[in-house]
Amino acid sequence: MNDGGKPLRSFRESPWRYSQFVILGLIVAGLVKWLSPLTWLLALLIGAVVGVGYFLFEKKRGVI
């Protein structure tokens, strides 16, 4: 396989590494909306809080 001479990067070095927090937030928001009578705005706010909380947790652990 020819990778164009570029060294392979790990997920930690990839700009996509932050996408996991967005995806987690969207999954949580969807579950909150599906399982509760809250509006989409509140569900997205809860998802955002979870995503940011997970980001800060991983940053404190030194993963990011």
Order of alpha helices (4+ residues) and beta strands (2+ residues): alpha-alpha
